[in-house]
């Protein structure tokens, strides 16, 4: 689980770097005349020094090609390894919703103002890679700007109701699949209500249920080959600072956001 002040990520797009060292061309060696094995050297002849064996160019060591950092691959958002359509889940940040569940396992998290100085999150998962997240939430309502971000990911946009503008965009945008917990009996199929919290801060889902929706609830026409991002290699541990902090307030200075 994540607390409000320990959250995660803002999207960034980086290109995967690659490189290799060109193999060196071996220096030509002098030509030696080899005698047949049955011919003995005269007793007075001085034995020739052993000749060095040329190293073929293909045997020269090559520089390793950088690969994506393992963490990004494990979380299923590196381009080329996304195995199932991404799912973007709206998550509550009202004080009664804390601590939230499942955000520490998200591949990407957006945070933006909802209303009244309270922010809201959109956590992005790849259900096939994150198959063991048993509780995600509390799930809350849509906002139009979150829908726009979900469109850029071609994600399954998962929410419970929303603002008029957010609902209209979520229902009409062709770039996303719209999973609204408050429509078409979805709450009983892909969500549940916790008995330990009061509504509306008690609606939850899981990657198992989200994966079920991706498989059963929408046509299997999504090409995932272009989903996700390209990443550069992480800095080596010696180049990283001991810690980094970022704080910001969206509306009220006494309600800061911290990462």
N, C-alpha and C positions, 0 to 999 in steps of 0.2 A: 504494500500500500504506500501511497505517497501522501505527504502532507502538502498544504498549500504553499509552503515556503521552500520546498525542496524540489520543485518541478523542473523539468526536463528540458525541452528542446524548442528551438524555432527552426523552421525549414531552411535548409541551405542547399545550393546546388553546386557541386564541385565536379570537375572532370577527373576521371581515372587516369593517372599518369602511367606511362610505360616507357621502358627504355632497355636497350641492350648494348653491350659493348661489342664492337666489331672484332672478329678474330684476327690476330696478327698473322701475316704471311710468313711462313718459315723461311729462314735464310738458306739458300742453296748450299749444299755440302759438296766438297770435292769428289769427283768420280774416282772410285777405286776399281782396279782390275783384280778380279777374284780368280784364284787358281783353282783348278779342279781338285776335289778332295783327295784324289789319289796321287797328286803331284806333291812331292816333298820339297821344301825349300832347301837350297844348298846350305851345308853346315855353316858357311861363313856369312850367310845373309843375316841382316839384323831384322828381327820381327817387326812388322808394321804395327803402329799404335792402333788400338781398337777404334773403329769408326762409330760416331754417334748416329743413332737411328733418328731420322727426321720425324717430327710430330705432325701427323696430318692435321689440316685446318679444322676438321670436324671434331677433333679431340681437344681443342683449346677450350678452356673454361669460358663460359658465357655469363654475362651479368644476369642476375635473376630478374624476371619480369614482375613488377609489383602487382599485387592482387588486392582486392577490396578487404578492408579490415574485417576480421572474423565476426565481430559484434554486429556489424550491419548485415552481414549475410545471415546470421542466426535469427535476426529479427525480421527477415523476409522483405526488405524494401530496397535491396540492391538490384539494379536493373539487370535482367537476364536470369535471375534466380527466383523471381516472384512466381510462386506456384499456383496461387489462387487470387481472385480479385480482392483488392484492398477494401477494408471496411473502416469507415470513419464514424466514431461514436461520440455523440454529444454527452458531456459529463458535467454534472452539477458542481458548482463551487459555492453554494450558499453555506453559511456556517453550520446549518443543521445537516448538511451533506458530508461533512468532513468527519473522519478521513475517508477519502475516496478509495475505490478498489480497482486494481488492474492497470493503473496508469504507469506504474513502474516497468511494466512489460511492453508498453507501446513502442512502436518504431518511431513515431513522430507525434508531437503534441502541439496543437495550436491553442493559444490563450488570447481572449479578447473580451472587451467589456460587454456585458449583457444588459443590465440596467441597474440603476440605483447604486452605482459604484461597485457592484459585484461582477466579477469576471466569470467566464464560462470556458470550458475546455472542449476541444475536439481531438480525441485520441485515435490514432490510425494503427490498424493491425492488419496482418496477413494471417487469416485464420488457420491456414494449413501449417504455417511455421510456428504460430503461437497457439498450438492446439490444447495447451494445458491451463489456460487462464480461466479459472472456474467462476470468477465473479468480476464483472466490469460495471462500474456505475458510481453513484446513481445516474441513470440516463435522464436527460432533460430535453428541452425543446429547441427547435431550429431557429436560427437567425440567418438572414440572407447572405451575410458576408461569409459565414461558415460554409454555406452551400456553395458559394463561389470557389472556395478553397477545395472543397470536396470534388467539384467539377474538374479542377485541374489534375486531380488524382484518378479520375474515372472510378471513384469509389462507390461502395454501397453506403449511402448516407443514412445513418441510424439515429433516430431521435424519438421524442414523445411529444407530438404536437409542435407548435411554434408560433411565431409572429405571423400576421397575415402575409407579409412580403416573403418571409422565409418559407412558409408553407406553399405559396404559389410557385416560387422558384423550384422548390424541391419536387413538386408534383409535375412540373412541366419540363425540367431540364433533361435533355436526352443524354448528357454525359454521365449521369449517375443512375444508380438504382435506388429508389426511395423506400426505405423501411421505417414506417411510422408505427410505433407501438400502439397508437390510439386508433388505428384503422384496420379493418378487415380481419379482426380477431387476432392480430399479430401478438398482442400481449400474452395470450395464453400459449402461443406456439414458440415464440423466440425470446420472451422476457418473463420475469416473475416479480412479485412484490415481496419485499422483506417485511417480516413482522416485528423487527427490532427498531424500525424507524417510522416516522409519520409521513404520509403522502404530502406533497409530491416528491419527497426526497428518498423514496424507497423502491425505485424501479431498477432492476438489474438484468444483465444478460451475461453471456459467456461466449468464449470463442467456439465452443462446441455448437451452441445454438446459432451463432452467426454463420459458421461453416455450413450448418444444415440449411440455412436460408440461401446461401450462395449456391448450394448444390440443387436445392429443390424449388426455391422460390422465384428464381429469375432464369431466363433463357441462358444457356451456356454458349454465348457468342462473344464473350470478352477475350480479346487477344492480350495476354499479359506480358508479351515479350518487350513492350515498350513501357511497362509500368515500373515505377521506382526511379532511383537516382543513380548517377555515377559518383563514386567517392574517390578522393585521393587517400593515400596511405596516412595513417595516424603518425603524429610526431613520435620520435623515440622517447622513452621515459626520461632520459636525461635532458630533453629539450622542453619538457612540460613543467609548468609551475606547480607548486605544491597544492594550490587550490585557486579557484577563480569564483568570484561572486558578481552577480548583476542584480540590481534592484531598480524598481520603477513603480510609479503610481499612475494608474489610469485616470482617476478622477479625484480621489481624496488622498492627501498626503498621509493620513492616519490609517490608510488601508493599502500599504505597499505590496508589491509582488516581488518575490525574490527567487532567484535560481542559483 
